[in-house]
Amino acid sequence: MAGIKALISLSFGGAIGLMFLMLGCALPVYDKYWPLFLLFFYILSPIPYCISRRVVDDTDSASNACKELAIFLTTGIVISAFGLPIRLRKS
């Protein structure tokens, strides 16, 4: 039951976050749609890890280079999602 509550709260938080992103871009006061590029990062972030899970055999208990690379790429994409609004704010 705890897993279902966590899933529901995560989906609720994601929906609220997307709502604030859309609202922040659509308000006529700001009139800037550049932050919508964050949606690309939201879509791209799980892809490396999902690909590595398909490729890698999970029976090996040791660390795998493919899985570590996927985690590294996912971390880079997530950090870029934080860095893009900062960079767009400066310009």
Biopython code that builds the backbone (N, CA, C, O; Angstrom):
import numpy as np
from Bio.PDB.StructureBuilder import StructureBuilder

atoms = [
    (1, "MET", "N", (0.810, -1.196, 0.000)),
    (1, "MET", "CA", (0.000, 0.000, 0.000)),
    (1, "MET", "C", (0.853, 1.259, 0.000)),
    (1, "MET", "O", (0.457, 2.285, -0.553)),
    (2, "ALA", "N", (2.039, 1.177, 0.629)),
    (2, "ALA", "CA", (2.913, 2.344, 0.668)),
    (2, "ALA", "C", (3.425, 2.695, -0.726)),
    (2, "ALA", "O", (3.646, 3.867, -1.030)),
    (3, "GLY", "N", (3.615, 1.675, -1.578)),
    (3, "GLY", "CA", (4.082, 1.935, -2.937)),
    (3, "GLY", "C", (3.051, 2.676, -3.765)),
    (3, "GLY", "O", (3.398, 3.519, -4.592)),
    (4, "ILE", "N", (1.780, 2.360, -3.542)),
    (4, "ILE", "CA", (0.717, 3.028, -4.283)),
    (4, "ILE", "C", (0.597, 4.484, -3.845)),
    (4, "ILE", "O", (0.391, 5.371, -4.674)),
    (5, "LYS", "N", (0.726, 4.725, -2.557)),
    (5, "LYS", "CA", (0.666, 6.109, -2.061)),
    (5, "LYS", "C", (1.838, 6.929, -2.601)),
    (5, "LYS", "O", (1.672, 8.099, -2.946)),
    (6, "ALA", "N", (3.011, 6.321, -2.673)),
    (6, "ALA", "CA", (4.173, 7.028, -3.216)),
    (6, "ALA", "C", (3.977, 7.330, -4.695)),
    (6, "ALA", "O", (4.315, 8.418, -5.161)),
    (7, "LEU", "N", (3.436, 6.374, -5.427)),
    (7, "LEU", "CA", (3.192, 6.581, -6.855)),
    (7, "LEU", "C", (2.161, 7.676, -7.090)),
    (7, "LEU", "O", (2.322, 8.506, -7.984)),
    (8, "ILE", "N", (1.120, 7.676, -6.299)),
    (8, "ILE", "CA", (0.083, 8.705, -6.430)),
    (8, "ILE", "C", (0.639, 10.077, -6.080)),
    (8, "ILE", "O", (0.345, 11.056, -6.766)),
    (9, "SER", "N", (1.440, 10.159, -5.020)),
    (9, "SER", "CA", (1.998, 11.464, -4.655)),
    (9, "SER", "C", (3.009, 11.950, -5.685)),
    (9, "SER", "O", (3.068, 13.147, -5.965)),
    (10, "LEU", "N", (3.807, 11.049, -6.256)),
    (10, "LEU", "CA", (4.747, 11.462, -7.303)),
    (10, "LEU", "C", (4.018, 11.930, -8.558)),
    (10, "LEU", "O", (4.422, 12.917, -9.173)),
    (11, "SER", "N", (2.964, 11.245, -8.941)),
    (11, "SER", "CA", (2.218, 11.671, -10.126)),
    (11, "SER", "C", (1.507, 12.996, -9.874)),
    (11, "SER", "O", (1.412, 13.834, -10.771)),
    (12, "PHE", "N", (1.011, 13.184, -8.664)),
    (12, "PHE", "CA", (0.382, 14.455, -8.319)),
    (12, "PHE", "C", (1.400, 15.593, -8.350)),
    (12, "PHE", "O", (1.117, 16.676, -8.862)),
    (13, "GLY", "N", (2.579, 15.340, -7.800)),
    (13, "GLY", "CA", (3.634, 16.358, -7.832)),
    (13, "GLY", "C", (4.087, 16.689, -9.244)),
    (13, "GLY", "O", (4.338, 17.851, -9.563)),
    (14, "GLY", "N", (4.192, 15.671, -10.089)),
    (14, "GLY", "CA", (4.553, 15.907, -11.485)),
    (14, "GLY", "C", (3.503, 16.709, -12.219)),
    (14, "GLY", "O", (3.827, 17.596, -13.009)),
    (15, "ALA", "N", (2.235, 16.399, -11.958)),
    (15, "ALA", "CA", (1.155, 17.143, -12.603)),
    (15, "ALA", "C", (1.140, 18.601, -12.145)),
    (15, "ALA", "O", (0.926, 19.502, -12.957)),
    (16, "ILE", "N", (1.364, 18.836, -10.863)),
    (16, "ILE", "CA", (1.421, 20.208, -10.356)),
    (16, "ILE", "C", (2.606, 20.956, -10.964)),
    (16, "ILE", "O", (2.483, 22.121, -11.343)),
    (17, "GLY", "N", (3.756, 20.281, -11.056)),
    (17, "GLY", "CA", (4.930, 20.911, -11.652)),
    (17, "GLY", "C", (4.716, 21.278, -13.115)),
    (17, "GLY", "O", (5.102, 22.365, -13.545)),
    (18, "LEU", "N", (4.106, 20.382, -13.880)),
    (18, "LEU", "CA", (3.807, 20.698, -15.282)),
    (18, "LEU", "C", (2.777, 21.815, -15.403)),
    (18, "LEU", "O", (2.855, 22.642, -16.312)),
    (19, "MET", "N", (1.814, 21.838, -14.487)),
    (19, "MET", "CA", (0.831, 22.906, -14.511)),
    (19, "MET", "C", (1.492, 24.264, -14.259)),
    (19, "MET", "O", (1.181, 25.244, -14.935)),
    (20, "PHE", "N", (2.410, 24.317, -13.279)),
    (20, "PHE", "CA", (3.101, 25.572, -13.005)),
    (20, "PHE", "C", (4.000, 25.977, -14.176)),
    (20, "PHE", "O", (4.136, 27.164, -14.471)),
    (21, "LEU", "N", (4.608, 25.005, -14.836)),
    (21, "LEU", "CA", (5.442, 25.313, -16.000)),
    (21, "LEU", "C", (4.605, 25.909, -17.119)),
    (21, "LEU", "O", (4.986, 26.921, -17.708)),
    (22, "MET", "N", (3.475, 25.294, -17.416)),
    (22, "MET", "CA", (2.588, 25.821, -18.464)),
    (22, "MET", "C", (2.017, 27.175, -18.070)),
    (22, "MET", "O", (1.932, 28.083, -18.897)),
    (23, "LEU", "N", (1.631, 27.306, -16.825)),
    (23, "LEU", "CA", (1.061, 28.566, -16.366)),
    (23, "LEU", "C", (2.093, 29.685, -16.402)),
    (23, "LEU", "O", (1.780, 30.813, -16.783)),
    (24, "GLY", "N", (3.311, 29.376, -16.008)),
    (24, "GLY", "CA", (4.365, 30.382, -16.041)),
    (24, "GLY", "C", (4.714, 30.831, -17.452)),
    (24, "GLY", "O", (5.134, 31.969, -17.660)),
    (25, "CYS", "N", (4.542, 29.939, -18.418)),
    (25, "CYS", "CA", (4.834, 30.313, -19.805)),
    (25, "CYS", "C", (3.651, 31.020, -20.462)),
    (25, "CYS", "O", (3.841, 31.844, -21.356)),
    (26, "ALA", "N", (2.457, 30.710, -20.034)),
    (26, "ALA", "CA", (1.277, 31.222, -20.720)),
    (26, "ALA", "C", (0.767, 32.542, -20.154)),
    (26, "ALA", "O", (-0.068, 33.192, -20.783)),
    (27, "LEU", "N", (1.245, 32.950, -18.993)),
    (27, "LEU", "CA", (0.759, 34.209, -18.443)),
    (27, "LEU", "C", (1.189, 35.381, -19.321)),
    (27, "LEU", "O", (2.345, 35.446, -19.740)),
    (28, "PRO", "N", (0.284, 36.298, -19.601)),
    (28, "PRO", "CA", (0.640, 37.415, -20.490)),
    (28, "PRO", "C", (1.641, 38.385, -19.874)),
    (28, "PRO", "O", (2.243, 39.180, -20.595)),
    (29, "VAL", "N", (1.831, 38.339, -18.570)),
    (29, "VAL", "CA", (2.793, 39.221, -17.918)),
    (29, "VAL", "C", (4.213, 38.873, -18.364)),
    (29, "VAL", "O", (5.026, 39.761, -18.623)),
    (30, "TYR", "N", (4.503, 37.572, -18.453)),
    (30, "TYR", "CA", (5.853, 37.131, -18.788)),
    (30, "TYR", "C", (6.037, 37.003, -20.290)),
    (30, "TYR", "O", (7.063, 37.434, -20.815)),
    (31, "ASP", "N", (5.078, 36.426, -20.996)),
    (31, "ASP", "CA", (5.063, 36.303, -22.455)),
    (31, "ASP", "C", (6.354, 35.696, -23.004)),
    (31, "ASP", "O", (6.864, 36.146, -24.031)),
    (32, "LYS", "N", (6.873, 34.698, -22.338)),
    (32, "LYS", "CA", (8.060, 33.986, -22.810)),
    (32, "LYS", "C", (7.759, 32.498, -22.771)),
    (32, "LYS", "O", (7.299, 31.964, -21.761)),
    (33, "TYR", "N", (8.028, 31.842, -23.888)),
    (33, "TYR", "CA", (7.748, 30.415, -23.983)),
    (33, "TYR", "C", (9.017, 29.572, -23.980)),
    (33, "TYR", "O", (8.949, 28.368, -24.226)),
    (34, "TRP", "N", (10.154, 30.164, -23.712)),
    (34, "TRP", "CA", (11.412, 29.416, -23.686)),
    (34, "TRP", "C", (11.451, 28.314, -22.634)),
    (34, "TRP", "O", (12.038, 27.265, -22.902)),
    (35, "PRO", "N", (10.864, 28.488, -21.458)),
    (35, "PRO", "CA", (10.928, 27.398, -20.473)),
    (35, "PRO", "C", (10.236, 26.111, -20.906)),
    (35, "PRO", "O", (10.443, 25.070, -20.283)),
    (36, "LEU", "N", (9.418, 26.156, -21.958)),
    (36, "LEU", "CA", (8.794, 24.929, -22.439)),
    (36, "LEU", "C", (9.817, 23.945, -22.996)),
    (36, "LEU", "O", (9.500, 22.770, -23.179)),
    (37, "PHE", "N", (11.041, 24.401, -23.270)),
    (37, "PHE", "CA", (12.087, 23.487, -23.708)),
    (37, "PHE", "C", (12.458, 22.495, -22.601)),
    (37, "PHE", "O", (13.095, 21.478, -22.875)),
    (38, "LEU", "N", (12.074, 22.777, -21.375)),
    (38, "LEU", "CA", (12.317, 21.827, -20.289)),
    (38, "LEU", "C", (11.554, 20.523, -20.495)),
    (38, "LEU", "O", (11.951, 19.482, -19.973)),
    (39, "LEU", "N", (10.474, 20.575, -21.245)),
    (39, "LEU", "CA", (9.725, 19.344, -21.518)),
    (39, "LEU", "C", (10.584, 18.332, -22.266)),
    (39, "LEU", "O", (10.423, 17.127, -22.074)),
    (40, "PHE", "N", (11.496, 18.803, -23.116)),
    (40, "PHE", "CA", (12.406, 17.887, -23.802)),
    (40, "PHE", "C", (13.284, 17.152, -22.796)),
    (40, "PHE", "O", (13.521, 15.952, -22.936)),
    (41, "PHE", "N", (13.763, 17.861, -21.793)),
    (41, "PHE", "CA", (14.584, 17.222, -20.770)),
    (41, "PHE", "C", (13.768, 16.230, -19.946)),
    (41, "PHE", "O", (14.275, 15.173, -19.568)),
    (42, "TYR", "N", (12.509, 16.563, -19.667)),
    (42, "TYR", "CA", (11.656, 15.655, -18.919)),
    (42, "TYR", "C", (11.413, 14.369, -19.709)),
    (42, "TYR", "O", (11.319, 13.290, -19.123)),
    (43, "ILE", "N", (11.313, 14.477, -21.022)),
    (43, "ILE", "CA", (11.086, 13.302, -21.861)),
    (43, "ILE", "C", (12.374, 12.515, -22.053)),
    (43, "ILE", "O", (12.352, 11.285, -22.067)),
    (44, "LEU", "N", (13.502, 13.218, -22.204)),
    (44, "LEU", "CA", (14.770, 12.548, -22.490)),
    (44, "LEU", "C", (15.428, 11.904, -21.274)),
    (44, "LEU", "O", (16.216, 10.972, -21.432)),
    (45, "SER", "N", (15.128, 12.371, -20.073)),
    (45, "SER", "CA", (15.878, 11.905, -18.913)),
    (45, "SER", "C", (15.758, 10.404, -18.618)),
    (45, "SER", "O", (16.771, 9.814, -18.243)),
    (46, "PRO", "N", (14.617, 9.748, -18.755)),
    (46, "PRO", "CA", (14.610, 8.314, -18.444)),
    (46, "PRO", "C", (15.093, 7.411, -19.574)),
    (46, "PRO", "O", (15.266, 6.211, -19.361)),
    (47, "ILE", "N", (15.312, 7.947, -20.755)),
    (47, "ILE", "CA", (15.636, 7.108, -21.916)),
    (47, "ILE", "C", (16.958, 6.351, -21.758)),
    (47, "ILE", "O", (16.968, 5.150, -22.025)),
    (48, "PRO", "N", (18.077, 6.967, -21.343)),
    (48, "PRO", "CA", (19.314, 6.177, -21.222)),
    (48, "PRO", "C", (19.203, 5.022, -20.235)),
    (48, "PRO", "O", (19.722, 3.934, -20.485)),
    (49, "TYR", "N", (18.539, 5.252, -19.134)),
    (49, "TYR", "CA", (18.421, 4.187, -18.138)),
    (49, "TYR", "C", (17.518, 3.058, -18.637)),
    (49, "TYR", "O", (17.794, 1.886, -18.381)),
    (50, "CYS", "N", (16.452, 3.401, -19.342)),
    (50, "CYS", "CA", (15.562, 2.366, -19.891)),
    (50, "CYS", "C", (16.278, 1.534, -20.949)),
    (50, "CYS", "O", (16.080, 0.321, -21.025)),
    (51, "ILE", "N", (17.107, 2.178, -21.761)),
    (51, "ILE", "CA", (17.867, 1.442, -22.773)),
    (51, "ILE", "C", (18.875, 0.516, -22.106)),
    (51, "ILE", "O", (19.044, -0.626, -22.534)),
    (52, "SER", "N", (19.540, 0.992, -21.072)),
    (52, "SER", "CA", (20.542, 0.149, -20.414)),
    (52, "SER", "C", (19.893, -1.027, -19.691)),
    (52, "SER", "O", (20.495, -2.097, -19.606)),
    (53, "ARG", "N", (18.708, -0.858, -19.180)),
    (53, "ARG", "CA", (18.015, -1.982, -18.543)),
    (53, "ARG", "C", (17.663, -3.056, -19.547)),
    (53, "ARG", "O", (17.641, -4.238, -19.205)),
    (54, "ARG", "N", (17.385, -2.666, -20.788)),
    (54, "ARG", "CA", (17.085, -3.645, -21.835)),
    (54, "ARG", "C", (18.344, -4.381, -22.276)),
    (54, "ARG", "O", (18.298, -5.578, -22.560)),
    (55, "VAL", "N", (19.462, -3.673, -22.335)),
    (55, "VAL", "CA", (20.700, -4.243, -22.865)),
    (55, "VAL", "C", (21.419, -5.102, -21.832)),
    (55, "VAL", "O", (21.954, -6.159, -22.166)),
    (56, "VAL", "N", (21.434, -4.654, -20.580)),
    (56, "VAL", "CA", (22.241, -5.282, -19.538)),
    (56, "VAL", "C", (21.492, -6.448, -18.911)),
    (56, "VAL", "O", (20.285, -6.382, -18.676)),
    (57, "ASP", "N", (22.236, -7.518, -18.645)),
    (57, "ASP", "CA", (21.691, -8.651, -17.916)),
    (57, "ASP", "C", (21.804, -8.364, -16.420)),
    (57, "ASP", "O", (22.904, -8.129, -15.918)),
    (58, "ASP", "N", (20.690, -8.380, -15.710)),
    (58, "ASP", "CA", (20.679, -8.004, -14.292)),
    (58, "ASP", "C", (21.091, -9.131, -13.350)),
    (58, "ASP", "O", (21.067, -8.949, -12.133)),
    (59, "THR", "N", (21.466, -10.278, -13.881)),
    (59, "THR", "CA", (21.862, -11.364, -12.990)),
    (59, "THR", "C", (23.241, -11.133, -12.392)),
    (59, "THR", "O", (23.576, -11.725, -11.366)),
    (60, "ASP", "N", (24.032, -10.294, -13.009)),
    (60, "ASP", "CA", (25.361, -9.987, -12.491)),
    (60, "ASP", "C", (25.234, -8.994, -11.333)),
    (60, "ASP", "O", (24.620, -7.938, -11.481)),
    (61, "SER", "N", (25.805, -9.332, -10.202)),
    (61, "SER", "CA", (25.678, -8.463, -9.029)),
    (61, "SER", "C", (26.697, -7.331, -9.037)),
    (61, "SER", "O", (26.529, -6.344, -8.320)),
    (62, "ALA", "N", (27.746, -7.461, -9.835)),
    (62, "ALA", "CA", (28.770, -6.412, -9.896)),
    (62, "ALA", "C", (28.261, -5.228, -10.718)),
    (62, "ALA", "O", (27.297, -5.356, -11.472)),
    (63, "SER", "N", (28.901, -4.105, -10.570)),
    (63, "SER", "CA", (28.537, -2.906, -11.306)),
    (63, "SER", "C", (28.852, -3.092, -12.788)),
    (63, "SER", "O", (29.865, -3.693, -13.146)),
    (64, "ASN", "N", (27.995, -2.583, -13.622)),
    (64, "ASN", "CA", (28.154, -2.734, -15.055)),
    (64, "ASN", "C", (28.467, -1.375, -15.671)),
    (64, "ASN", "O", (27.904, -0.358, -15.265)),
    (65, "ALA", "N", (29.365, -1.363, -16.649)),
    (65, "ALA", "CA", (29.783, -0.099, -17.264)),
    (65, "ALA", "C", (28.638, 0.545, -18.037)),
    (65, "ALA", "O", (28.505, 1.769, -18.034)),
    (66, "CYS", "N", (27.817, -0.252, -18.692)),
    (66, "CYS", "CA", (26.698, 0.290, -19.462)),
    (66, "CYS", "C", (25.682, 0.961, -18.537)),
    (66, "CYS", "O", (25.167, 2.037, -18.841)),
    (67, "LYS", "N", (25.404, 0.318, -17.419)),
    (67, "LYS", "CA", (24.457, 0.893, -16.469)),
    (67, "LYS", "C", (25.014, 2.163, -15.835)),
    (67, "LYS", "O", (24.283, 3.134, -15.636)),
    (68, "GLU", "N", (26.295, 2.157, -15.521)),
    (68, "GLU", "CA", (26.926, 3.352, -14.949)),
    (68, "GLU", "C", (26.920, 4.511, -15.946)),
    (68, "GLU", "O", (26.712, 5.660, -15.555)),
    (69, "LEU", "N", (27.147, 4.221, -17.222)),
    (69, "LEU", "CA", (27.105, 5.261, -18.251)),
    (69, "LEU", "C", (25.696, 5.823, -18.383)),
    (69, "LEU", "O", (25.517, 7.030, -18.550)),
    (70, "ALA", "N", (24.698, 4.950, -18.309)),
    (70, "ALA", "CA", (23.317, 5.411, -18.406)),
    (70, "ALA", "C", (22.954, 6.314, -17.226)),
    (70, "ALA", "O", (22.273, 7.325, -17.402)),
    (71, "ILE", "N", (23.403, 5.953, -16.039)),
    (71, "ILE", "CA", (23.143, 6.805, -14.871)),
    (71, "ILE", "C", (23.865, 8.145, -15.010)),
    (71, "ILE", "O", (23.326, 9.186, -14.635)),
    (72, "PHE", "N", (25.083, 8.114, -15.550)),
    (72, "PHE", "CA", (25.833, 9.351, -15.771)),
    (72, "PHE", "C", (25.119, 10.246, -16.781)),
    (72, "PHE", "O", (25.003, 11.452, -16.560)),
    (73, "LEU", "N", (24.641, 9.676, -17.883)),
    (73, "LEU", "CA", (23.936, 10.470, -18.893)),
    (73, "LEU", "C", (22.618, 11.015, -18.350)),
    (73, "LEU", "O", (22.246, 12.152, -18.642)),
    (74, "THR", "N", (21.919, 10.215, -17.568)),
    (74, "THR", "CA", (20.670, 10.679, -16.961)),
    (74, "THR", "C", (20.933, 11.836, -16.006)),
    (74, "THR", "O", (20.175, 12.805, -15.971)),
    (75, "THR", "N", (22.010, 11.730, -15.232)),
    (75, "THR", "CA", (22.377, 12.814, -14.326)),
    (75, "THR", "C", (22.717, 14.084, -15.103)),
    (75, "THR", "O", (22.332, 15.180, -14.697)),
    (76, "GLY", "N", (23.430, 13.944, -16.208)),
    (76, "GLY", "CA", (23.748, 15.102, -17.043)),
    (76, "GLY", "C", (22.511, 15.765, -17.612)),
    (76, "GLY", "O", (22.439, 16.992, -17.681)),
    (77, "ILE", "N", (21.534, 14.965, -18.022)),
    (77, "ILE", "CA", (20.295, 15.523, -18.572)),
    (77, "ILE", "C", (19.511, 16.252, -17.478)),
    (77, "ILE", "O", (18.964, 17.328, -17.718)),
    (78, "VAL", "N", (19.458, 15.674, -16.294)),
    (78, "VAL", "CA", (18.723, 16.310, -15.191)),
    (78, "VAL", "C", (19.395, 17.618, -14.777)),
    (78, "VAL", "O", (18.711, 18.608, -14.518)),
    (79, "ILE", "N", (20.713, 17.631, -14.713)),
    (79, "ILE", "CA", (21.429, 18.868, -14.371)),
    (79, "ILE", "C", (21.233, 19.913, -15.470)),
    (79, "ILE", "O", (21.122, 21.103, -15.175)),
    (80, "SER", "N", (21.189, 19.483, -16.724)),
    (80, "SER", "CA", (20.924, 20.416, -17.817)),
    (80, "SER", "C", (19.529, 21.010, -17.708)),
    (80, "SER", "O", (19.311, 22.164, -18.078)),
    (81, "ALA", "N", (18.585, 20.225, -17.202)),
    (81, "ALA", "CA", (17.229, 20.750, -17.020)),
    (81, "ALA", "C", (17.205, 21.874, -15.989)),
    (81, "ALA", "O", (16.367, 22.772, -16.075)),
    (82, "PHE", "N", (18.116, 21.836, -15.012)),
    (82, "PHE", "CA", (18.223, 22.943, -14.067)),
    (82, "PHE", "C", (19.029, 24.099, -14.652)),
    (82, "PHE", "O", (18.762, 25.261, -14.345)),
    (83, "GLY", "N", (20.003, 23.788, -15.484)),
    (83, "GLY", "CA", (20.883, 24.816, -16.025)),
    (83, "GLY", "C", (20.279, 25.631, -17.153)),
    (83, "GLY", "O", (20.635, 26.797, -17.324)),
    (84, "LEU", "N", (19.370, 25.045, -17.930)),
    (84, "LEU", "CA", (18.782, 25.768, -19.057)),
    (84, "LEU", "C", (18.012, 27.010, -18.619)),
    (84, "LEU", "O", (18.213, 28.067, -19.217)),
    (85, "PRO", "N", (17.140, 26.946, -17.607)),
    (85, "PRO", "CA", (16.456, 28.184, -17.202)),
    (85, "PRO", "C", (17.401, 29.253, -16.666)),
    (85, "PRO", "O", (17.168, 30.447, -16.849)),
    (86, "ILE", "N", (18.463, 28.816, -16.005)),
    (86, "ILE", "CA", (19.452, 29.791, -15.508)),
    (86, "ILE", "C", (20.133, 30.469, -16.679)),
    (86, "ILE", "O", (20.336, 31.683, -16.666)),
    (87, "ARG", "N", (20.485, 29.697, -17.689)),
    (87, "ARG", "CA", (21.149, 30.265, -18.870)),
    (87, "ARG", "C", (20.203, 31.166, -19.648)),
    (87, "ARG", "O", (20.622, 32.212, -20.144)),
    (88, "LEU", "N", (18.950, 30.786, -19.765)),
    (88, "LEU", "CA", (17.979, 31.619, -20.480)),
    (88, "LEU", "C", (17.668, 32.897, -19.705)),
    (88, "LEU", "O", (17.300, 33.908, -20.303)),
    (89, "ARG", "N", (17.809, 32.861, -18.405)),
    (89, "ARG", "CA", (17.575, 34.058, -17.598)),
    (89, "ARG", "C", (18.662, 35.089, -17.820)),
    (89, "ARG", "O", (18.398, 36.291, -17.788)),
    (90, "LYS", "N", (19.888, 34.626, -18.046)),
    (90, "LYS", "CA", (21.011, 35.539, -18.242)),
    (90, "LYS", "C", (20.946, 36.251, -19.587)),
    (90, "LYS", "O", (21.467, 37.357, -19.730)),
    (91, "SER", "N", (20.311, 35.625, -20.568)),
    (91, "SER", "CA", (20.308, 36.241, -21.907)),
    (91, "SER", "C", (19.152, 37.152, -22.145)),
    (91, "SER", "O", (19.033, 37.730, -23.226)),
]
sb = StructureBuilder()
sb.init_structure("model")
sb.init_model(0)
sb.init_chain("A")
sb.init_seg("    ")
for serial, (resi, resn, name, xyz) in enumerate(atoms, 1):
    if name == "N":
        sb.init_residue(resn, " ", resi, " ")
    sb.init_atom(name, np.array(xyz, "f"), 0.0, 1.0, " ", f" {name:<3s}", serial, name[0])
structure = sb.get_structure()
